[in-house]
Amino acid sequence: MMLARLTAKPERKKLAKQLCKVVLDHFDAQYSRELGEAWSAARDILTSPSCWQHAVLLNRFNYPFELEKDLHFKGYHTLFQGSLPYYPKSLKCYLSRIPHRIPSERHQIGNLKKYYLLNAASVLPVLALELRDGEKVLDLCAAPGGKSIALLQCACPGYLHCNEYDSLRLRWLRQTLESFIPEPLENVIKVSELDGREMGDAQPEKFDKVLVDAPCSNDRSWLFSSDSQKAACRISQRRKLPVLQIELLRSAIKALRPGGLLVYSTCTLSKAENQDVVSEILNSCSNIMPVNTEEMARTCSQDFAFAPTGQECGLLVIPEKGKAWGPMYVAKLKKSWTV
């Protein structure tokens, strides 16, 4: 096993990712304008995969006690060492302050994986939902399934609906759930392939909590697009994404019961896909109210760097040296009882 790991490293270097200049030039123009000096620090991290890190989310359904000891020995610490009132004790996510990676586990039918590797910032939208046992929750754009897995580490929902419109990503989602979730829990989980824009009409006011981890300009991925022509096409189509994101949010609002929480998240730094989308929803939906996220930001500031959003309900995790997590935008909203 150790030999395999050692011999794999040169292979990764040989196949090192190549930056896509078309995307980088586009990001430089946009993000230097929107983020100022903060973009320079983020750029250094996003263009240097050797600085990227994975947090380790432990699976409470097949708990890896020996791995946990090893992580402690290697200097890993748990996310949210500060106190957050709604932080679930059952959620164990470990991260290191220096770049260090452990190998991912292979999918084996009938065997539950012990841990899931993810960008630590991906846990923030899940925590913002404040999931409690017995609640009905919708993960509207669920693939590849990391946030659904994290939700199930937080609590035992009465019903979890994982939806994914893309058929290839849907298969990925199903495999992820199969790898981490024991059979008894499968009875409370439904997986569907519905256009998320239709969910609100199909399931009106059914859910206590809704997560919309929307399709977006995935900054990390886009920067290393292998086909520059496809990258240029993506950039030209980018302006259409906020329209889709707003439509998904409107559908999610319909599916949310009055008094329920809605969390919107993306993995881009783009203001048009983040603050502008949420502002449009707040300005046009009289039954949606912002929920303050400042306490969450204060509590996890030792592990994450944040850029100003100008919104009390919005957080923007921006990668920087020593805190290489993100990008991740998180907005927390609540549906009121009266319109």
N, C-alpha and C positions, 0 to 999 in steps of 0.2 A: 504493500500500500504506500509506504513512504517513498519507495523507488519510483512508483508511478507518479507521485506528486512532484518529485524532483525533476524527472525527465519531461514533465509537462511544461515547465516554465520556459525553456528555450523555444518550444513550439509556439507558445503564446507570443513571445517576442517576435518570432519570425512572421507571424500573422498579425502584427500590430495594426490597430485601426488607423486609418488615414483620415485626417480632417478634410471636410468638404468645404472648400473655399467659398463656394456660392452661398452656403448657409452661414458661414462665419462672417462674411462681409455684410450679409443682411442683418444678422444679430448685432454686429458692431454698430451699425447705423442706428438701429432701433433702441437697443438697450443702453448704449452710452447716452442717448437722449433721455430715456425714461429713468435710468438708475444712477446716472452720473458716475462718480468714482467707484461706487460699489460694483459696477459692471467689470471693472478691471480685475478685481479680486476674484469675482465669480468666473470670469473668462479663464483665468489661470487654472482654476480647478477643472472646469468643464472641458478644456482642451487637453487635459493631462490625465488620461485614464489610470495611470500608475498611482494617482492620488485618490482615486475613487475607493469607497469602502462599502462593505455590506454589514448591516446589523444582523443579529442572530435572534430570531423570534422562536422561542421554545414552544413545542407542542404539548399542551397540558394533557392531551389524550394518549401520549406515549412519552412521558417525561424523561429527558436525558440527564439524569443526575450526574453521571460521570463527565459529560460534556460541560455541564454547569461548573463543576469543580475546575475543569481545565480552563474555562474562560476566566474564572476568578484568578487563577494562577498566572494567566497571560495578561492580566491587567484590565480586562473588560469590566464595565460597570453597567448597572441597569439604567434604563431610560427613566427620567423623572425621579431623580433622587430627592428632589424637593417634594413638598406636599401638594397634591392636587386632589380636591375633595372627591371627585368622581373617578380617580384612577383605580382600576380594578386590581386587586392583589394577585389574581390568577393570570394576569398578563405579564410575561417575563420576556423583555426584549433587551438584549445585551449589545453594547457597542464599545468600540475602542477609540481612543483619541489619536491613535497613530494608524496609518494604513496597515491593515492585517486582514487576511482573508482565510476562511476555512472552506474546504471543498463542499460543494452541494451534494445532496443525497440523490441517488437514482430512484426513479419510480419503480416500485415492485408491487405487483398485484397481490393484495392480501396483507401487505405489511405497511403499517403507518409510519410515515417519516417522523423524525424526532425534532427537526427544526426547519425553519424557512428563512432564506437569506433575502434581505430587502433593504432598500434605502430607508434609514431610520425615520426620515421625515414622513414616510408613508403611513406611519402609525398615528400621526396627528389627526387626520380626518376621522379615523376610527374612534379615537379618544373623544373628539369633539361631539360625537353622537351621544355619548353618555348612555350607552346601551345597558339595559337592566334585564334580569331574568324574566321570561314570559312575554316580552314585547314582540310585536310584529315589525320586522325590519326589511327594507328593500335596498338591495345593492343594484342600482339601475344599469350600470355599465361595468360588470363585475370582473371580466377577464383581465389578467390571467388568474385572478383569485386570491392574491395576497391579502387584500383588505377584507375579503370574506373570511379568510382563515383567521385574521387578526380579530375580527368581530367575535368569532366563536371562542377566542381565548379570553375575551372580556366577560362574557355572560352566556347563558343558555336561553336563546330567544324562543318564544313560543312558536315562531314561524320566521324563516329566513328565505326570502325570494331573491335568487341570484339570476340576473338577466344579462344576456349578451347577444347583440344583434349579429355580429360577425361570426359566421359558421366555423371558420378555422380557429378563432380565439375561443369559441364556445367549447371546442374539444379540449383545448388547453385548460379551460376553467374546470371542466368535468374531471379531468385527470388530477388537477390540483386538489379538488375537494376529496376525491377518492383516496389520495395519498395522505391526507391529514385527519379525516373525520371518521370516527367509528360508526359502524352500521346503525346502532340505535339512534344516533343523531340524524341520520339520513331521512328519518320520517318527518322531521320538521323543516327540511330544506327542499325547496323547489328550484329547479333550473329551467329557464325558458330562453327562447330565441326571438323575442319580440322587439320590434322597433321601439326604442325607449320613448319616442315621442307619442306613442299610442298607449303607454302604460296607464296614464292617468284616467283615460276614458275606460280602459279595460278593468281597472281596479280602483274605483273612486273612493277616497278617504278610508283606505283599508289599513294603512301602515302608521305605526307610532313614530318610527324613525326612517328617514330615507337618506341614502348616500348617493350622490351623483359625482362620481370620479370620471369626469367627462373626457371624451376624445379631445385631444389638444395638440399644439405644437410641442411634441416631446423634445425639449431642448437637447438633452444628452444624446438621444438617439439621432436626431436630425443632424447634429454636428458631424456625425460620422457616416452620413449617407454614402453608400458605395457608388451610386449612379448619380452623377451631377445633373443629368437631364431630368431625372425623376425629382431630384432635390429642387431644381428650379421650378418644376411644375407644382410641387408641394407649396413652395413659397407663394406662387401666384394664386393658389387656391386658399391660402391661409386666411385671407380676409373673410371667407365664408364660414369659418369655424365658429365665431361668436353667434351667428344666426342659429346654428345647430345647437350650441350650448344653451342658448336662451330657450329654445323650443324644448330641450330636455328638462330644463328647470321648470318650465310651465307645466309639463306633464307630471313631474315629480310633486309639484305643489298640489295638483289635483289628487294624486294618489295618497297624499299625507292627510291624516286626520287633523281636525282643529286641535291646537295645543301641542302638536308634534314638532319634532326637530328635523331640520333639513340641513345637511352639510354638502357644500359644493367644493370640489377640489380639482386641481390640474397639476401637471408637472412641467409647467412653463412659467417663464418670467413675464410673459406678455401682458401688458396692462389691458389690451383690448379683449383678451380672453379671461381676464381675472376681474379686476375692479370694475371695468366697464360693464361686464356682463351682470355682475351682482347689483351694480347701481341701476341698471335698466330694470331688473326684477323689483328692486325696492321702490323705484319710482312708478312702476306700472301695476304692481300688485298690492292693493291696499290691505290685504289680509296677511302680508308677510312683514315680519319685524326683524331687525338685526339683533344678534345676541353678542354681547361683549366677549372678546377673546383675549383681553389683556392679561388676565390671570394665567392663562395657559402659556402665553409668551414669557411672562416673568418666571414662571416655574421651570421652564426648560431652556432658559437663556444660556445656561452653562454648556449645553450640548448643541444648540442651534444658533445661527446668525439670522437676523431678520432685517428686511428692508422695509421702510415705511410704506404703508398702503393708503393712508388717509382715510381708513375705515375702521370703526371700532369692532366690526364683526369679521374683519379679514386679517389673516396672517400671510406673510410671504417669506418662506425660508429660502435663503440665498447662500450658496456654498462659498466658503472662504477657507483659508489655510487653518487646519486644526479642527474645523467644523465643516467637513466636506459634504454635508447632506443637502438635499434639494437638487433642483428647484422644486418647491411645493407651495402652492397657494391653497389656503383653507378659508372658507367663509361659512359662518354659522348663522342659520336663520330659524325663525319660529313662525308657525302658522297660528294666527290668532283665532279666537272663538267667534269673533264678530267681524263682519266686513265693513 
